[in-house]
Amino acid sequence: MTKEQPEIRTETCQIELPQAIIETFARFLVPEIRKYYDSEQGQREFAEWQDAQGKTK
């Protein structure tokens, strides 16, 4: 039995966000991304991604 893939929507919305909101979100998100990539799991998954990228080139 295969799992059905969700429908992928390709339309985009044009939304302009104030720069302050973008900067606030970045201040929250960047440290979380760094923590993830510093973790064992993040490093392992990044290495797997790098291997996959090397095989597709």
Biopython code that builds the backbone (N, CA, C, O; Angstrom):
import numpy as np
from Bio.PDB.StructureBuilder import StructureBuilder

atoms = [
    (1, "MET", "N", (0.850, -1.179, 0.000)),
    (1, "MET", "CA", (0.000, 0.000, 0.000)),
    (1, "MET", "C", (0.896, 1.242, 0.000)),
    (1, "MET", "O", (1.769, 1.373, 0.858)),
    (2, "THR", "N", (0.691, 2.132, -0.932)),
    (2, "THR", "CA", (1.513, 3.335, -1.002)),
    (2, "THR", "C", (0.787, 4.507, -0.367)),
    (2, "THR", "O", (-0.438, 4.617, -0.400)),
    (3, "LYS", "N", (1.583, 5.356, 0.199)),
    (3, "LYS", "CA", (1.036, 6.541, 0.834)),
    (3, "LYS", "C", (0.805, 7.603, -0.243)),
    (3, "LYS", "O", (1.701, 7.882, -1.040)),
    (4, "GLU", "N", (-0.371, 8.184, -0.270)),
    (4, "GLU", "CA", (-0.668, 9.202, -1.272)),
    (4, "GLU", "C", (0.110, 10.469, -0.965)),
    (4, "GLU", "O", (0.194, 10.904, 0.184)),
    (5, "GLN", "N", (0.673, 11.051, -2.010)),
    (5, "GLN", "CA", (1.393, 12.304, -1.871)),
    (5, "GLN", "C", (0.390, 13.456, -1.846)),
    (5, "GLN", "O", (-0.586, 13.449, -2.597)),
    (6, "PRO", "N", (0.627, 14.441, -0.986)),
    (6, "PRO", "CA", (-0.283, 15.591, -0.986)),
    (6, "PRO", "C", (-0.113, 16.381, -2.280)),
    (6, "PRO", "O", (0.957, 16.378, -2.889)),
    (7, "GLU", "N", (-1.163, 17.042, -2.681)),
    (7, "GLU", "CA", (-1.111, 17.864, -3.884)),
    (7, "GLU", "C", (-0.154, 19.026, -3.655)),
    (7, "GLU", "O", (-0.220, 19.699, -2.627)),
    (8, "ILE", "N", (0.725, 19.257, -4.607)),
    (8, "ILE", "CA", (1.678, 20.351, -4.502)),
    (8, "ILE", "C", (1.103, 21.567, -5.211)),
    (8, "ILE", "O", (0.775, 21.516, -6.397)),
    (9, "ARG", "N", (0.988, 22.652, -4.471)),
    (9, "ARG", "CA", (0.455, 23.882, -5.039)),
    (9, "ARG", "C", (1.615, 24.717, -5.561)),
    (9, "ARG", "O", (2.610, 24.920, -4.866)),
    (10, "THR", "N", (1.479, 25.190, -6.774)),
    (10, "THR", "CA", (2.565, 25.948, -7.381)),
    (10, "THR", "C", (2.282, 27.439, -7.468)),
    (10, "THR", "O", (3.165, 28.207, -7.849)),
    (11, "GLU", "N", (1.090, 27.861, -7.129)),
    (11, "GLU", "CA", (0.801, 29.286, -7.211)),
    (11, "GLU", "C", (1.495, 30.011, -6.051)),
    (11, "GLU", "O", (1.691, 29.437, -4.980)),
    (12, "THR", "N", (1.852, 31.237, -6.269)),
    (12, "THR", "CA", (2.501, 32.028, -5.234)),
    (12, "THR", "C", (1.654, 33.232, -4.889)),
    (12, "THR", "O", (0.845, 33.699, -5.691)),
    (13, "CYS", "N", (1.853, 33.718, -3.695)),
    (13, "CYS", "CA", (1.151, 34.912, -3.240)),
    (13, "CYS", "C", (2.169, 36.036, -3.109)),
    (13, "CYS", "O", (3.297, 35.818, -2.665)),
    (14, "GLN", "N", (1.774, 37.202, -3.487)),
    (14, "GLN", "CA", (2.641, 38.363, -3.360)),
    (14, "GLN", "C", (2.268, 39.088, -2.075)),
    (14, "GLN", "O", (1.249, 39.776, -2.006)),
    (15, "ILE", "N", (3.111, 38.923, -1.058)),
    (15, "ILE", "CA", (2.874, 39.569, 0.225)),
    (15, "ILE", "C", (4.125, 40.363, 0.578)),
    (15, "ILE", "O", (5.235, 39.831, 0.545)),
    (16, "GLU", "N", (3.948, 41.605, 0.905)),
    (16, "GLU", "CA", (5.077, 42.412, 1.342)),
    (16, "GLU", "C", (5.034, 42.519, 2.852)),
    (16, "GLU", "O", (4.058, 43.001, 3.428)),
    (17, "LEU", "N", (6.109, 42.062, 3.491)),
    (17, "LEU", "CA", (6.206, 42.150, 4.938)),
    (17, "LEU", "C", (7.107, 43.311, 5.314)),
    (17, "LEU", "O", (8.098, 43.574, 4.633)),
    (18, "PRO", "N", (6.776, 44.000, 6.380)),
    (18, "PRO", "CA", (7.660, 45.066, 6.833)),
    (18, "PRO", "C", (9.039, 44.496, 7.205)),
    (18, "PRO", "O", (9.134, 43.390, 7.737)),
    (19, "GLN", "N", (10.096, 45.255, 6.923)),
    (19, "GLN", "CA", (11.459, 44.813, 7.200)),
    (19, "GLN", "C", (11.628, 44.440, 8.667)),
    (19, "GLN", "O", (12.361, 43.500, 8.976)),
    (20, "ALA", "N", (10.977, 45.142, 9.569)),
    (20, "ALA", "CA", (11.095, 44.864, 11.003)),
    (20, "ALA", "C", (10.608, 43.456, 11.336)),
    (20, "ALA", "O", (11.199, 42.781, 12.179)),
    (21, "ILE", "N", (9.551, 43.012, 10.692)),
    (21, "ILE", "CA", (9.037, 41.662, 10.935)),
    (21, "ILE", "C", (10.032, 40.619, 10.421)),
    (21, "ILE", "O", (10.286, 39.615, 11.087)),
    (22, "ILE", "N", (10.586, 40.859, 9.251)),
    (22, "ILE", "CA", (11.564, 39.930, 8.680)),
    (22, "ILE", "C", (12.784, 39.830, 9.590)),
    (22, "ILE", "O", (13.271, 38.731, 9.855)),
    (23, "GLU", "N", (13.279, 40.963, 10.068)),
    (23, "GLU", "CA", (14.456, 40.974, 10.938)),
    (23, "GLU", "C", (14.176, 40.289, 12.271)),
    (23, "GLU", "O", (15.024, 39.559, 12.783)),
    (24, "THR", "N", (12.998, 40.518, 12.832)),
    (24, "THR", "CA", (12.630, 39.866, 14.090)),
    (24, "THR", "C", (12.572, 38.355, 13.915)),
    (24, "THR", "O", (13.064, 37.611, 14.763)),
    (25, "PHE", "N", (11.980, 37.905, 12.831)),
    (25, "PHE", "CA", (11.902, 36.477, 12.552)),
    (25, "PHE", "C", (13.301, 35.893, 12.365)),
    (25, "PHE", "O", (13.594, 34.808, 12.868)),
    (26, "ALA", "N", (14.159, 36.608, 11.647)),
    (26, "ALA", "CA", (15.534, 36.133, 11.424)),
    (26, "ALA", "C", (16.295, 36.036, 12.742)),
    (26, "ALA", "O", (17.048, 35.085, 12.953)),
    (27, "ARG", "N", (16.106, 37.014, 13.632)),
    (27, "ARG", "CA", (16.785, 36.966, 14.937)),
    (27, "ARG", "C", (16.370, 35.743, 15.741)),
    (27, "ARG", "O", (17.163, 35.207, 16.515)),
    (28, "PHE", "N", (15.146, 35.305, 15.562)),
    (28, "PHE", "CA", (14.683, 34.088, 16.231)),
    (28, "PHE", "C", (15.185, 32.839, 15.513)),
    (28, "PHE", "O", (15.659, 31.902, 16.155)),
    (29, "LEU", "N", (15.084, 32.822, 14.194)),
    (29, "LEU", "CA", (15.324, 31.605, 13.426)),
    (29, "LEU", "C", (16.795, 31.233, 13.269)),
    (29, "LEU", "O", (17.141, 30.056, 13.364)),
    (30, "VAL", "N", (17.653, 32.197, 13.034)),
    (30, "VAL", "CA", (19.067, 31.902, 12.774)),
    (30, "VAL", "C", (19.715, 31.137, 13.935)),
    (30, "VAL", "O", (20.382, 30.135, 13.681)),
    (31, "PRO", "N", (19.552, 31.556, 15.186)),
    (31, "PRO", "CA", (20.162, 30.777, 16.274)),
    (31, "PRO", "C", (19.623, 29.345, 16.365)),
    (31, "PRO", "O", (20.358, 28.425, 16.723)),
    (32, "GLU", "N", (18.344, 29.164, 16.042)),
    (32, "GLU", "CA", (17.764, 27.817, 16.066)),
    (32, "GLU", "C", (18.373, 26.944, 14.970)),
    (32, "GLU", "O", (18.645, 25.766, 15.199)),
    (33, "ILE", "N", (18.586, 27.505, 13.796)),
    (33, "ILE", "CA", (19.216, 26.769, 12.699)),
    (33, "ILE", "C", (20.637, 26.396, 13.085)),
    (33, "ILE", "O", (21.070, 25.267, 12.850)),
    (34, "ARG", "N", (21.366, 27.336, 13.676)),
    (34, "ARG", "CA", (22.744, 27.049, 14.109)),
    (34, "ARG", "C", (22.777, 25.926, 15.132)),
    (34, "ARG", "O", (23.622, 25.033, 15.053)),
    (35, "LYS", "N", (21.853, 25.968, 16.101)),
    (35, "LYS", "CA", (21.802, 24.900, 17.109)),
    (35, "LYS", "C", (21.577, 23.548, 16.452)),
    (35, "LYS", "O", (22.208, 22.556, 16.817)),
    (36, "TYR", "N", (20.672, 23.515, 15.479)),
    (36, "TYR", "CA", (20.375, 22.256, 14.796)),
    (36, "TYR", "C", (21.610, 21.725, 14.078)),
    (36, "TYR", "O", (21.948, 20.549, 14.211)),
    (37, "TYR", "N", (22.287, 22.590, 13.314)),
    (37, "TYR", "CA", (23.451, 22.129, 12.560)),
    (37, "TYR", "C", (24.643, 21.830, 13.448)),
    (37, "TYR", "O", (25.552, 21.115, 13.027)),
    (38, "ASP", "N", (24.668, 22.355, 14.659)),
    (38, "ASP", "CA", (25.721, 22.014, 15.611)),
    (38, "ASP", "C", (25.452, 20.685, 16.317)),
    (38, "ASP", "O", (26.367, 20.092, 16.887)),
    (39, "SER", "N", (24.211, 20.219, 16.282)),
    (39, "SER", "CA", (23.858, 18.966, 16.949)),
    (39, "SER", "C", (24.353, 17.765, 16.135)),
    (39, "SER", "O", (24.627, 17.876, 14.940)),
    (40, "GLU", "N", (24.460, 16.625, 16.807)),
    (40, "GLU", "CA", (24.880, 15.390, 16.108)),
    (40, "GLU", "C", (23.926, 15.063, 14.967)),
    (40, "GLU", "O", (24.360, 14.742, 13.861)),
    (41, "GLN", "N", (22.635, 15.146, 15.235)),
    (41, "GLN", "CA", (21.641, 14.825, 14.211)),
    (41, "GLN", "C", (21.759, 15.774, 13.024)),
    (41, "GLN", "O", (21.711, 15.338, 11.874)),
    (42, "GLY", "N", (21.912, 17.054, 13.292)),
    (42, "GLY", "CA", (22.038, 18.030, 12.216)),
    (42, "GLY", "C", (23.278, 17.795, 11.372)),
    (42, "GLY", "O", (23.227, 17.900, 10.147)),
    (43, "GLN", "N", (24.395, 17.478, 12.021)),
    (43, "GLN", "CA", (25.627, 17.221, 11.282)),
    (43, "GLN", "C", (25.500, 15.953, 10.434)),
    (43, "GLN", "O", (25.978, 15.901, 9.301)),
    (44, "ARG", "N", (24.853, 14.941, 10.996)),
    (44, "ARG", "CA", (24.663, 13.682, 10.261)),
    (44, "ARG", "C", (23.758, 13.908, 9.035)),
    (44, "ARG", "O", (24.069, 13.455, 7.934)),
    (45, "GLU", "N", (22.656, 14.604, 9.240)),
    (45, "GLU", "CA", (21.741, 14.849, 8.122)),
    (45, "GLU", "C", (22.365, 15.753, 7.063)),
    (45, "GLU", "O", (22.105, 15.582, 5.872)),
    (46, "PHE", "N", (23.183, 16.708, 7.486)),
    (46, "PHE", "CA", (23.853, 17.576, 6.521)),
    (46, "PHE", "C", (24.855, 16.770, 5.700)),
    (46, "PHE", "O", (24.966, 16.969, 4.490)),
    (47, "ALA", "N", (25.588, 15.857, 6.349)),
    (47, "ALA", "CA", (26.539, 15.010, 5.627)),
    (47, "ALA", "C", (25.799, 14.113, 4.629)),
    (47, "ALA", "O", (26.277, 13.901, 3.514)),
    (48, "GLU", "N", (24.650, 13.592, 5.021)),
    (48, "GLU", "CA", (23.850, 12.767, 4.109)),
    (48, "GLU", "C", (23.368, 13.602, 2.927)),
    (48, "GLU", "O", (23.366, 13.129, 1.791)),
    (49, "TRP", "N", (22.961, 14.834, 3.192)),
    (49, "TRP", "CA", (22.508, 15.723, 2.124)),
    (49, "TRP", "C", (23.650, 16.020, 1.161)),
    (49, "TRP", "O", (23.467, 16.013, -0.057)),
    (50, "GLN", "N", (24.846, 16.285, 1.724)),
    (50, "GLN", "CA", (26.007, 16.566, 0.892)),
    (50, "GLN", "C", (26.326, 15.356, -0.013)),
    (50, "GLN", "O", (26.620, 15.517, -1.198)),
    (51, "ASP", "N", (26.263, 14.152, 0.567)),
    (51, "ASP", "CA", (26.504, 12.939, -0.227)),
    (51, "ASP", "C", (25.498, 12.837, -1.368)),
    (51, "ASP", "O", (25.866, 12.529, -2.502)),
    (52, "ALA", "N", (24.236, 13.094, -1.067)),
    (52, "ALA", "CA", (23.187, 13.016, -2.084)),
    (52, "ALA", "C", (23.413, 14.068, -3.178)),
    (52, "ALA", "O", (23.182, 13.793, -4.355)),
    (53, "GLN", "N", (23.861, 15.261, -2.797)),
    (53, "GLN", "CA", (24.123, 16.310, -3.787)),
    (53, "GLN", "C", (25.282, 15.932, -4.690)),
    (53, "GLN", "O", (25.257, 16.219, -5.887)),
    (54, "GLY", "N", (26.294, 15.294, -4.128)),
    (54, "GLY", "CA", (27.444, 14.880, -4.918)),
    (54, "GLY", "C", (27.089, 13.804, -5.913)),
    (54, "GLY", "O", (27.697, 13.731, -6.980)),
    (55, "LYS", "N", (26.123, 12.970, -5.595)),
    (55, "LYS", "CA", (25.715, 11.885, -6.483)),
    (55, "LYS", "C", (24.827, 12.377, -7.624)),
    (55, "LYS", "O", (24.739, 11.730, -8.668)),
    (56, "THR", "N", (24.168, 13.524, -7.427)),
    (56, "THR", "CA", (23.265, 14.011, -8.467)),
    (56, "THR", "C", (23.959, 14.936, -9.461)),
    (56, "THR", "O", (23.382, 15.276, -10.494)),
    (57, "LYS", "N", (25.176, 15.343, -9.164)),
    (57, "LYS", "CA", (25.899, 16.254, -10.066)),
    (57, "LYS", "C", (26.667, 15.487, -11.119)),
    (57, "LYS", "O", (27.331, 16.091, -11.961)),
]
sb = StructureBuilder()
sb.init_structure("model")
sb.init_model(0)
sb.init_chain("A")
sb.init_seg("    ")
for serial, (resi, resn, name, xyz) in enumerate(atoms, 1):
    if name == "N":
        sb.init_residue(resn, " ", resi, " ")
    sb.init_atom(name, np.array(xyz, "f"), 0.0, 1.0, " ", f" {name:<3s}", serial, name[0])
structure = sb.get_structure()
